[in-house]
Amino acid sequence: MAPLIATLISRQLDPSQVAEEFRAQWIVPGDVFSVLLILGADVIARAMAQVAGSGPSTVAFSFGWVAYSISALVSAIGENKLLALDPDCKCKVINSETGYTKDNSSWIIGRIVRDFPRWRHPNVEAKTIEVLKEKQKRLKAKDPDAKLPPIAGMIVSIYKPSCTVKAGRVERDWVYWIGVPVTVIQLGIAAIPCGLFGDWGILLITGCGMVLCLSTGLLPQWKKEKWACRTNAKHGFILTRGNGAQHAIVVLGNGHGFNLEDLASGQSNTLVATNPWTRIVLLGLAALWILLLITAAGQKANTWFLLAVGGIGILQNIYVAGAPRNPENFGVPLEYVTVFGDASVMETLFQVEEQYEGVGRSMLGEFYPGNLREKERIRWETLERTWAEKAAEEKKASAKTP
C-alpha cells in the first residue's frame, strides 16, 4: 500500500496533455472516416431500393457503404435476394375479381400507399374534407362542441393504368437526379487538397468509392426483383392499409398495367432469386469496399475534406431513402378516374359497387368480416341481381348482332 501511495503523491498531472490530444484530433481527425464507413447501411439499402433498377443508380458515395456491401452479399447468399428490405408501409392487395387478399411484400407498393397523401388527385382531398365535415355534423347533433374528426368513413379513389406510358417505364424525378449535382460537389471538395497541397489521396478514395457505388446500382438483379410480376393485367386491384383505414386505392384492369397481386409477393418469388453471377459480383464488390476502407484508414492529412465528402453523401442518402414519390417514379403510371366517399364505410362500398361490378363486394370481407345486417344483405343481393341482369341483357344483345 505504501509504494502505491508514494506513486500517487509523486506523479505529475498534466491536464494540457489531454487538451492537446483533443486539439490534434479536431485539427486532423484520424481514422474517423474509416469508422464511419461501416455505419448507416440501412440508409444505403433504402436509398438503393428507391432509385436502383432503372439505369445508373444515383446514390452518392457516403458513410455506410462498406457495411451495406457486406449485408447485400449476405442477403444474396442467405436469402437469395438483393432487395432484402421489408416494405416500410404495411398494406394489403385485394383482387377485385375474386376478393382474395394478399399481404404486401413489395417495396414499390408499400411506398405507393405510404405516399398516397402526396400524389392523390385534388378531388380526393376535397372528398376527404367533405366526409370529415359530414361526420362532424353528425357528431354535433349529439355534442354541440364536437370538433372535426381526424378520420371518418371511407374514401375509395379510382385510378387506371396509363394507356400511353408503358408499365415499368420509370419517370425520373428530383429524387433521382439530385445525385448528379451531389456527385459533382463531392468531386470538387475532394479536388481541393489535390490542387492546394498536392494531396491526391482524397480524390482517389472519392473516385473509387463513386465507381463502386455505380457498379452496385447497375446490377440487373435490382430490376428483376423490383418488378417481379406479369403485365397487361385484365382485372383490377385494391390497395389498402386494411380494416380501419380511411383510404382505399382501386387500380382498374384495362390490359395495360402490372399485375399488382403478383407484385405484392414478387420479392418472395423463387424465380427472381439471385443467380451465381450476381453473388460473385457482390463478393468482388465487398472485397473492393474493404480494400477501400483500409486505404481510407491510411489517409492522415486533410481528412476534413474526406469527412465533408462523406457528410454530403449521407445527407443525400437520407433524403433519397425517405423522400415521397409518385407512382410513375416507380414505373407504375396511373391516371385518375373518380372518387367515392361517405361518412359510412358501408355506404361507400355500395356506391363503388353500383358503378364497378365486384369492386365494392371484394372489399366487404376486409372491412366487414362479421355478419351483415338484414337490410345490408338485401341491398347486396339486389346489386348482385342487377349486375347479373345487365350481363344477361348484354349477352342476349350480342347474340342478336350478326
KAKANOR-V387211 format. One record per pair of residues at least 12 apart in sequence whose C-alpha atoms are under 10 Angstrom apart, sorted by the first residue. I is the first residue (numbers start at 1). J is the second residue. Records with the same first field share a line. If there is no record, write none. Layout:
I->J + J
//
This chain:
26->304
27->301 + 302 + 303 + 304
28->300 + 301 + 302 + 303 + 304
29->299 + 300 + 301 + 302 + 303 + 304 + 306 + 307
30->297 + 298 + 299 + 300 + 301 + 302 + 303 + 304
31->293 + 294 + 296 + 297 + 298 + 299 + 300 + 303
32->296 + 297 + 303 + 304 + 306 + 307
33->62 + 63 + 293 + 296 + 297 + 299 + 303 + 304 + 306 + 307 + 308 + 309 + 310 + 311
34->63 + 64 + 66 + 290 + 292 + 293 + 294 + 295 + 296 + 297 + 298 + 299 + 307
35->63 + 64 + 66 + 293 + 296 + 297
36->62 + 63 + 64 + 65 + 66 + 67 + 293 + 307 + 310 + 311
37->61 + 62 + 63 + 64 + 65 + 66 + 67 + 68 + 289 + 290 + 292 + 293 + 296 + 310
38->63 + 64 + 65 + 66 + 67 + 68 + 69 + 70 + 290 + 293
39->62 + 63 + 64 + 65 + 66 + 67 + 68
40->62 + 63 + 64 + 65 + 66 + 67 + 68 + 314 + 317 + 318
41->63 + 64 + 65 + 66 + 67 + 68 + 69 + 70 + 71 + 72
42->64 + 65 + 67 + 68 + 71 + 85 + 318 + 321
43->63 + 64 + 65 + 68 + 314 + 315 + 317 + 318 + 319 + 320 + 321 + 322
44->59 + 60 + 61 + 62 + 63 + 64 + 65 + 67 + 68 + 69 + 314 + 317 + 318 + 320 + 321
45->59 + 64 + 65 + 68 + 69 + 71 + 72 + 82 + 83 + 84 + 85 + 317 + 321
46->83 + 84 + 85 + 86 + 87 + 88 + 107 + 317 + 318 + 320 + 321 + 322
47->59 + 60 + 175 + 176 + 316 + 317 + 318 + 319 + 320 + 321 + 322 + 323
48->60 + 83 + 213 + 216 + 217 + 222 + 317 + 320 + 321
49->82 + 83 + 84 + 85 + 107 + 108 + 217 + 222 + 226 + 320 + 321
50->107 + 108 + 111 + 175 + 176 + 226 + 320 + 321 + 322 + 323 + 324 + 325 + 329 + 330
51->170 + 172 + 173 + 175 + 176 + 177 + 217 + 222 + 320 + 321 + 329 + 330
52->176 + 214 + 216 + 217 + 218 + 219 + 220 + 221 + 222 + 223 + 226
53->170 + 217 + 218 + 219 + 220 + 221 + 222 + 223 + 224 + 225 + 226 + 227 + 330
54->168 + 169 + 170 + 171 + 172 + 217 + 218 + 220 + 222 + 223 + 226 + 329 + 330 + 331
55->170 + 214 + 217 + 218 + 219 + 220 + 222 + 223
56->176 + 213 + 214 + 215 + 216 + 217 + 218 + 219
57->176 + 177 + 179 + 180 + 213 + 214 + 215 + 216 + 217 + 218 + 219
58->175 + 176 + 177 + 178 + 179 + 180 + 181 + 182 + 183 + 210 + 213 + 214 + 217 + 316 + 317 + 320
59->175 + 176 + 177 + 178 + 179 + 180 + 182 + 183 + 210 + 213 + 214 + 216 + 217 + 313 + 314 + 316 + 317 + 318 + 320 + 321
60->178 + 179 + 180 + 181 + 182 + 183 + 186 + 209 + 210 + 213 + 214 + 309 + 310 + 312 + 313 + 314 + 315 + 316 + 317 + 320
61->179 + 182 + 183 + 186 + 206 + 207 + 208 + 209 + 210 + 211 + 212 + 213 + 214 + 309 + 310 + 311 + 312 + 313 + 314 + 316 + 317
62->186 + 206 + 209 + 210 + 213 + 306 + 307 + 308 + 309 + 310 + 311 + 312 + 313 + 314 + 315 + 316 + 317
63->307 + 309 + 310 + 311 + 312 + 313 + 314 + 315 + 317
64->310 + 314 + 317
65->209 + 212 + 213 + 286 + 289 + 290 + 293 + 314
66->209 + 285 + 286 + 287 + 288 + 289 + 290 + 291 + 292 + 293
67->286 + 289 + 290
68->286 + 289
69->212 + 213 + 216 + 282 + 283 + 284 + 285 + 286 + 287 + 288 + 289 + 290
70->282 + 283 + 285 + 286 + 287 + 289 + 290
71->84 + 286
72->84 + 216 + 279 + 282 + 283 + 286
73->278 + 279 + 280 + 281 + 282 + 283 + 284 + 285 + 286
74->279 + 282 + 283
75->274 + 279
76->273 + 274 + 275 + 276 + 278 + 279 + 280 + 282 + 283
77->273 + 274 + 275 + 276 + 278 + 279 + 280 + 282 + 283
79->268 + 273 + 274
80->267 + 268 + 269 + 270 + 272 + 273 + 274 + 275 + 276 + 279
81->221 + 222 + 224 + 225 + 267 + 268 + 269 + 270 + 272 + 273 + 274 + 275 + 278 + 279
82->219 + 221 + 222 + 224 + 225 + 226 + 267 + 272 + 273 + 274 + 278 + 279 + 282
83->106 + 107 + 221 + 222 + 223 + 225 + 226 + 267 + 274
84->107 + 225 + 267 + 268
85->105 + 106 + 107 + 267
86->104 + 105 + 106 + 107 + 110 + 267
87->104 + 105 + 106 + 107 + 108 + 109 + 110 + 111 + 114
88->105 + 106 + 107 + 110 + 111 + 114
89->104 + 105 + 106 + 107 + 109 + 110 + 111 + 112 + 113 + 114 + 115 + 241
90->103 + 104 + 105 + 106 + 107 + 109 + 110 + 111 + 113 + 114 + 240 + 241 + 242
91->103 + 104 + 105 + 106 + 109 + 110 + 111 + 113 + 114 + 239 + 240 + 241 + 242 + 245 + 264
92->104 + 105 + 109 + 110 + 113 + 238 + 239 + 240 + 241 + 242 + 243 + 248 + 261 + 264 + 366
93->105 + 109 + 237 + 238 + 239 + 240 + 241 + 242 + 249 + 250 + 260 + 261 + 262 + 263 + 264 + 265
94->236 + 237 + 238 + 239 + 240 + 242 + 250 + 260 + 261 + 264 + 359 + 362 + 363 + 366
95->235 + 236 + 237 + 238 + 239 + 250 + 251 + 259 + 260 + 261 + 358 + 359 + 362 + 363
96->235 + 236 + 237 + 238 + 250 + 251 + 252 + 253 + 356 + 357 + 358 + 359 + 360 + 361 + 362 + 363
97->234 + 235 + 236 + 237 + 253 + 357 + 358 + 359 + 361 + 362
98->235 + 236 + 237 + 358 + 359 + 361 + 362
99->237 + 238 + 358 + 359 + 360 + 361 + 362 + 363 + 364 + 365 + 366
100->237 + 261 + 362 + 363 + 365 + 366
101->237 + 238 + 239 + 242 + 261 + 362 + 363 + 365 + 366
102->239 + 261 + 262 + 264 + 265
103->241 + 242 + 261 + 264 + 265
104->239 + 240 + 241 + 260 + 261 + 262 + 263 + 264 + 265 + 266 + 267
105->263 + 264 + 265 + 266 + 267 + 268
106->225 + 226 + 227 + 228 + 260 + 261 + 262 + 263 + 264 + 265 + 266 + 267 + 268
107->225 + 226 + 227 + 263 + 264 + 266 + 267 + 330
108->226 + 227 + 263 + 264 + 327 + 329 + 330 + 331 + 332
109->226 + 239 + 260 + 263 + 264 + 327 + 330 + 332
110->239 + 240 + 241 + 264
111->322 + 323 + 324 + 325 + 326 + 327 + 330
112->239 + 249 + 324 + 325 + 326 + 327 + 328 + 329 + 330 + 332
113->239 + 240 + 241 + 247 + 248 + 249 + 327
114->240 + 241 + 324 + 325
115->323 + 324 + 325 + 326 + 327
116->247 + 248 + 249 + 324 + 325 + 326 + 327
117->247 + 324
118->324 + 325 + 326
119->324 + 325 + 326 + 327
120->157 + 159 + 249 + 326 + 336
121->157 + 159 + 335 + 336 + 337 + 338 + 339
123->157 + 336 + 338 + 339 + 340
124->155 + 156 + 157 + 158 + 247 + 336 + 338 + 339 + 340 + 341
125->155 + 339
126->339
127->154 + 155 + 156 + 157 + 339 + 340 + 341 + 342
128->151 + 152 + 153 + 154 + 155 + 156 + 246 + 247 + 339 + 340 + 341 + 342 + 343
129->148 + 150 + 151 + 152
130->341 + 342 + 343
131->149 + 151 + 152 + 153 + 154 + 155 + 341 + 342 + 343 + 344
132->147 + 148 + 149 + 150 + 151 + 152 + 153 + 154 + 342 + 343
133->147 + 148 + 149 + 152 + 343
134->148 + 149 + 152 + 153 + 342 + 343
135->147 + 148 + 149 + 151 + 152 + 153 + 342 + 343 + 344
136->148 + 149 + 152 + 343
138->343
150->246
151->244 + 245 + 246 + 247 + 343
152->244 + 245 + 246 + 341 + 342 + 343 + 344 + 345
153->244 + 245 + 246 + 247 + 341 + 342 + 343 + 344 + 345 + 346 + 347 + 348
154->244 + 245 + 246 + 247 + 248 + 340 + 341 + 342 + 343 + 344 + 345 + 346 + 347 + 348 + 349
155->245 + 246 + 247 + 248 + 249 + 339 + 340 + 341 + 342 + 343 + 344 + 345 + 348 + 349
156->238 + 239 + 240 + 246 + 247 + 248 + 249 + 250 + 338 + 339 + 340 + 341 + 342 + 345 + 348 + 349 + 351 + 352 + 360
157->238 + 239 + 247 + 248 + 249 + 250 + 251 + 336 + 337 + 338 + 339 + 340 + 341 + 352
158->238 + 248 + 249 + 250 + 251 + 252 + 334 + 335 + 336 + 337 + 338 + 339 + 340 + 352 + 356
159->236 + 238 + 249 + 250 + 251 + 252 + 253 + 333 + 334 + 335 + 336 + 337 + 338 + 339
160->236 + 250 + 251 + 252 + 253 + 254 + 255 + 256 + 257 + 333 + 334 + 335 + 336 + 337 + 338
161->232 + 233 + 236 + 251 + 252 + 253 + 254 + 255 + 256 + 257 + 258 + 332 + 333 + 334 + 335 + 336
162->254 + 255 + 256 + 257 + 328 + 332 + 333 + 334 + 335 + 336
163->254 + 255 + 256 + 257 + 333 + 334 + 335
164->256 + 333
165->256 + 257 + 328 + 331 + 332 + 333 + 334
166->231 + 232 + 256 + 257 + 258 + 331 + 332 + 333
167->227 + 231 + 232 + 256 + 257 + 258 + 328 + 330 + 331 + 332 + 333 + 334
168->223 + 226 + 227 + 231 + 257 + 258 + 328 + 329 + 330 + 331 + 332 + 333
169->328 + 329 + 330 + 331 + 332 + 333
170->327 + 328 + 329 + 330 + 331 + 332 + 333
171->326 + 327 + 328 + 329 + 330 + 331 + 332 + 333
172->328 + 329 + 330 + 331
173->325 + 326 + 328 + 329
174->320 + 323 + 325 + 329
175->316 + 317 + 319 + 320 + 321 + 322 + 323 + 324 + 325 + 329
176->320 + 329
178->316 + 319 + 320
179->313 + 316 + 317 + 320
182->309 + 312 + 313 + 315 + 316
183->206 + 207 + 210 + 309 + 312 + 313 + 316
185->309 + 312 + 313
186->203 + 206 + 207 + 210 + 305 + 306 + 308 + 309 + 310 + 311 + 312 + 313
187->202 + 203 + 204 + 206 + 207 + 210 + 309
188->203 + 309
189->202 + 203 + 206 + 305 + 306 + 308 + 309
190->202 + 203 + 204 + 205 + 206 + 207 + 302 + 305 + 306 + 307 + 308 + 309
191->203 + 204 + 206 + 305
192->302 + 305
193->301 + 302 + 303 + 305 + 306
194->302
197->302
199->299 + 301 + 302
201->295 + 296 + 298 + 299 + 300 + 301 + 302 + 303 + 306
202->296 + 299 + 301 + 302 + 303 + 304 + 305 + 306 + 307 + 309
203->305 + 306 + 309
204->292 + 295 + 296
205->292 + 293 + 295 + 296 + 299 + 306
206->292 + 296 + 306 + 309 + 310
208->288 + 289 + 292
209->288 + 289 + 292 + 293
212->285 + 286 + 288 + 289 + 292
213->285 + 289
215->281 + 282 + 285
216->281 + 282 + 285 + 286
219->278 + 281 + 282
220->274 + 278
221->272 + 273 + 274 + 275 + 278
222->272 + 274
223->272
224->266 + 267 + 271 + 272 + 273 + 274
225->263 + 266 + 267 + 268 + 269 + 271 + 272 + 273 + 274
226->263 + 266 + 267 + 272 + 330 + 331
227->258 + 259 + 260 + 262 + 263 + 264 + 266 + 267 + 272 + 330 + 331 + 332
228->258 + 259 + 260 + 262 + 263 + 264 + 265 + 266 + 267 + 268 + 269 + 271 + 272
229->258 + 259 + 260 + 261 + 262 + 263 + 264 + 265 + 266 + 267 + 269 + 272
230->257 + 258 + 259 + 260 + 261 + 262 + 263 + 266
231->255 + 256 + 257 + 258 + 259 + 260 + 262 + 263
232->253 + 254 + 255 + 256 + 257 + 258 + 259
233->252 + 253 + 254 + 255 + 256 + 257 + 258 + 259 + 260 + 261
234->252 + 253 + 254 + 255 + 256 + 257 + 258 + 259
235->251 + 252 + 253 + 254 + 255 + 257 + 259 + 260
236->250 + 251 + 252 + 253 + 254 + 255 + 257 + 258 + 259 + 260 + 261 + 358 + 359
237->249 + 250 + 251 + 252 + 253 + 258 + 259 + 260 + 261 + 359 + 362
238->250 + 251 + 252 + 260 + 261 + 359 + 360 + 362 + 363
239->251 + 260 + 261
240->363 + 366
242->363 + 366 + 367
243->363 + 364 + 365 + 366 + 367 + 368 + 369
244->345 + 366 + 367
245->367
246->341 + 343 + 345
247->341
248->340 + 363
249->339
250->337 + 339 + 352 + 359 + 360
251->334 + 335 + 336 + 337
252->334 + 337 + 356 + 359
256->333
257->331 + 332 + 333 + 334
258->331 + 332 + 333
260->332
339->351 + 352
340->352
345->364 + 367 + 368
346->360 + 364 + 367 + 368 + 376
347->360 + 376
348->360
349->361 + 362 + 363 + 364 + 367 + 380
350->364 + 376 + 379 + 380 + 383
353->380 + 383 + 384 + 387
354->380 + 383 + 384 + 386 + 387
356->387
357->383 + 384 + 386 + 387 + 388
358->383 + 384 + 387
360->380
361->380 + 383 + 384
//
